[in-house]
Structures are given as structure tokens and as C-alpha cells.
Amino acid sequence: MIKSVRSSLRKKPTRWISRCCPSISFWGSLYLESGQYQEAVNALELFVIYEKENSLALAMLGQAYYEQKDYQAAVDNFDKAFELNRTGLKRYYLYSGYSNLELGNTDQAVGQLETALDEDKTSFEINLALARGYFLQEKFGSAFQKVEVLKSVADTDEETALMLYWRALVQEKRDEPKDALKAWKELVAMDEKSMTTEMREEALQHLKTIITPTNTPKSATGTPTPKIKVTPSRTPTP
């Protein structure tokens, strides 16, 4: 039924489409909610041709593009939406923040994610994204604070695995090798199904590289723990 409605829209004259814009917006929203993201893009792109200043439609279009991993198109539409309505679309700042992270616009992403966090302080997804953003900004203390929040709000094995992964990375950067080692070990001990193959392989590599501190006689010359260059893999977007 949904596809037939879209087909009928394409056959109608421009004047008819303009009068029926609210219906097009409704179908765009329905497509988005049902996970039919390309259908949502098709309907909403048509809608915003005639309703260029409808901030909600632009934000929904941005989310549809985000779900399709077209992050630049997502950001372009989010920027238009936020310019029109800076305070009424906070739920979409999460998706815009995600998109900017993927594009490497870290500072912009962090600002938007912080705005999104105002709406839900205990959101695992937002705190995880901020931990990643702060890590990329080299604000490792702030990243660790978000990891601590993740520890308290993780509900599933998958969320626990992500928390441990980022805790280990952050603690290495904070010169806390014991805690980093503990996190890597706990991650590897979990069921492999709770994490990506890349996460597990990275954890195993770090375990091979990290040298645990040992007690040595005072007369011996201590060997410093080697620094590890950490390049975090792209973890699944929550």
C-alpha cells in the first residue's frame, strides 16, 4: 500500500502535490518509523521542495539520510533544520552529532551531543558518543567520566562490551595501565557474540603489547611501561 501511494504521488500534477504536502510528510514519517529509509528520503525530499522552511521535515530527512549512512546529506539537512528552529529539535541533535563524528567534525559533534545529553542524562548512546568525541579531542578526563556513566547504565552484554572497550582505550591514554589491562581482560573474557570481531581482535592485540608492572628490587633499574599508540576502531553506532 505504501509503495502504491508513492507511485501515485509521482503521477500527480505539481499543484495537487503542493495541496497535499501534509499527507506526503505523514508518509515520510511513517516510512522513517518503519525503517524504510529510502522511501522516507523519497517522500521527504518531495515534501521539502514545497515546504522549504519546515524544520521538522528537514530534521526527519536528516535522520533518514543518517540511517542510510549518507552522513554529509544528513548534516546538510540538520543544519538547515537547526537554523530554522534552534530549540525545538533537540531529539535530532543526537543523529546530527553522530553524523558529524563520522565525518570527522569532532568539535561540532561534541557540541551537538552535549545538547542532546540535556534531554537524557542517562542515555547510553549519547554518553558513548560523547566518550568517543572527547577521546578524539584528547580530553581523556572527560572521556573517562562518560565511561563511568556507561558503567552504571549498561543493560546488555553488548553495552558492557562497548563500555569496557572505551574504558581500556581511555585508561591507556590516562597512564592507568593496570585498569586498562583489567578492562581488556574482562572484554576478552566475554562472549564473542557481544562484540564485533574488530573489537575482540584489538583487545587481544593490546593484551599482547601491554607489559604489566611488577615489583622489582629497589637496586634494580626499572623498565618503563612502553607507550602504545592507540587508533580506536570504528565501533558500531549505537
C-alpha positions in Angstrom: 0.0 0.0 0.0 2.8 2.4 0.9 4.6 1.9 -2.4 1.3 2.5 -4.3 0.9 5.8 -2.6 4.4 6.9 -3.6 3.7 5.9 -7.2 0.5 7.8 -7.3 2.3 10.9 -6.0 4.7 10.9 -8.9 1.8 10.9 -11.4 0.0 13.9 -9.9 0.5 17.5 -11.1 2.6 19.9 -9.1 -0.5 21.9 -8.0 -2.0 18.8 -6.5 1.2 17.8 -4.7 1.5 21.2 -3.2 -2.0 21.0 -1.7 -1.3 17.5 -0.4 2.1 18.3 1.3 0.8 17.3 4.8 0.0 13.8 3.5 3.5 13.5 2.0 5.0 14.5 5.3 2.9 11.9 7.1 4.1 9.1 4.8 7.7 10.3 5.2 7.3 10.0 8.9 5.7 6.6 8.6 8.5 5.3 6.3 11.1 6.5 8.8 9.4 4.9 11.8 9.1 1.6 9.9 12.7 1.5 8.9 12.1 2.1 5.2 14.7 4.8 4.9 15.0 5.2 1.2 11.2 5.5 1.0 11.4 8.2 3.7 14.0 10.1 1.8 11.9 10.0 -1.4 8.8 11.3 0.3 10.5 13.9 2.5 12.7 15.2 -0.4 9.5 15.8 -2.3 7.8 17.5 0.7 10.6 20.0 1.4 10.6 21.2 -2.2 7.3 22.8 -1.4 7.8 23.4 2.3 11.4 24.7 2.4 11.0 26.1 5.9 9.5 23.1 7.6 12.2 22.4 10.2 10.7 19.1 11.4 10.6 17.7 7.9 14.2 18.7 7.3 15.3 17.1 10.6 13.4 13.9 9.7 15.1 13.9 6.3 18.4 14.3 8.0 17.7 11.2 10.2 16.7 9.2 7.1 20.0 10.0 5.5 21.8 9.2 8.7 20.2 5.8 8.8 21.4 5.2 5.2 25.0 6.2 6.3 24.9 9.2 4.0 26.4 11.4 6.7 27.1 14.5 4.6 23.5 14.7 3.3 22.3 14.2 6.9 24.4 17.1 8.2 23.3 19.3 5.4 19.6 18.8 6.2 20.2 19.0 10.0 22.0 22.3 9.6 19.0 23.7 7.7 16.6 22.5 10.3 18.5 23.9 13.2 18.9 27.2 11.5 15.1 27.4 11.3 14.4 26.0 14.8 17.3 26.1 17.3 15.4 24.9 20.4 12.6 22.6 19.3 14.5 19.8 17.6 16.8 18.6 20.4 16.0 15.0 19.8 17.7 15.3 16.4 20.9 16.7 17.8 21.9 13.1 18.6 21.7 12.0 15.0 23.5 15.2 13.8 26.2 14.6 16.4 26.7 11.0 15.2 26.9 12.2 11.6 29.5 14.8 12.4 31.5 12.3 14.3 31.6 10.0 11.2 32.6 13.0 9.1 35.4 13.9 11.4 33.8 17.2 12.5 34.6 16.4 16.2 34.1 19.8 17.8 30.7 20.3 16.2 29.7 16.8 17.0 30.6 17.2 20.7 28.6 20.4 21.0 25.5 18.8 19.5 25.9 15.7 21.6 26.2 17.8 24.7 22.9 19.5 23.7 21.3 16.1 23.2 22.5 15.0 26.6 20.5 17.7 28.2 17.4 15.8 27.2 18.5 12.5 28.6 21.5 12.4 31.0 21.4 8.6 31.4 21.3 7.7 27.7 23.8 5.0 26.9 24.0 6.0 23.3 24.7 9.7 23.9 27.2 9.1 26.7 29.0 6.6 24.4 29.2 9.0 21.6 30.5 11.7 23.9 33.2 9.4 25.3 34.3 8.8 21.7 34.2 12.6 20.9 36.1 13.6 24.0 38.7 10.9 23.2 39.2 12.3 19.7 39.6 15.8 21.3 42.2 14.3 23.6 40.1 15.3 26.6 40.7 12.0 28.3 39.5 13.0 31.8 36.1 14.0 30.3 36.0 10.8 28.3 36.6 8.7 31.5 33.7 10.5 33.2 31.5 9.3 30.4 32.8 5.8 30.6 31.9 5.8 34.3 28.4 6.8 33.3 28.3 4.0 30.8 29.3 1.5 33.5 26.3 2.5 35.6 23.7 2.5 32.7 24.8 -0.5 30.6 21.9 -3.0 30.4 23.1 -5.6 27.9 26.3 -7.6 27.2 26.8 -5.6 24.0 26.7 -2.3 26.0 29.0 -3.7 28.7 31.5 -4.7 25.9 31.4 -1.2 24.5 32.0 0.3 27.9 35.0 -2.0 28.5 36.5 -1.2 25.1 36.4 2.5 25.6 37.4 2.3 29.3 40.6 0.4 28.2 41.4 2.9 25.4 40.8 5.9 27.7 42.8 4.5 30.6 45.8 3.8 28.4 45.8 7.5 27.5 45.4 8.5 31.1 48.5 6.4 32.0 46.4 3.9 34.0 47.8 0.6 32.6 46.5 -1.6 35.4 42.9 -0.5 34.9 43.3 -0.6 31.1 44.7 -4.2 31.3 41.8 -5.2 33.6 39.3 -3.8 31.1 40.9 -5.6 28.1 40.9 -8.9 30.0 37.3 -8.5 31.0 36.3 -7.7 27.4 38.1 -10.8 26.0 36.5 -13.0 28.7 33.0 -12.0 27.4 31.0 -14.0 24.9 32.4 -13.2 21.4 28.8 -12.5 20.2 28.6 -9.5 22.5 31.2 -7.5 20.4 32.4 -7.0 16.9 35.3 -9.1 15.5 37.4 -5.9 15.3 36.9 -5.1 18.9 38.0 -8.5 20.0 41.0 -8.6 17.8 42.1 -5.2 19.0 41.7 -6.3 22.7 43.8 -9.3 22.0 46.5 -7.2 20.4 46.6 -4.8 23.3 46.9 -7.7 25.7 49.9 -8.9 23.8 51.5 -5.5 23.9 50.8 -4.2 27.4 53.5 -5.1 30.0 52.0 -5.3 33.5 54.0 -3.5 36.2 56.0 -5.9 38.5 57.6 -5.3 41.9 61.4 -5.2 41.4 64.2 -4.8 44.0 65.0 -1.2 44.8 68.5 -1.6 43.5 67.3 -2.7 40.0 66.8 -0.2 37.3 63.1 -0.1 36.4 62.0 -0.5 32.8 59.2 1.9 31.9 56.0 0.6 30.5 56.0 1.2 26.8 53.6 3.8 25.4 51.0 2.3 23.0 49.8 4.3 20.0 46.0 3.8 20.1 43.9 4.0 17.0 40.4 3.2 18.1 38.5 1.2 15.5 35.1 2.4 14.4 32.7 0.7 16.8 29.0 0.0 15.9 27.0 3.2 16.1 24.5 2.8 19.0 
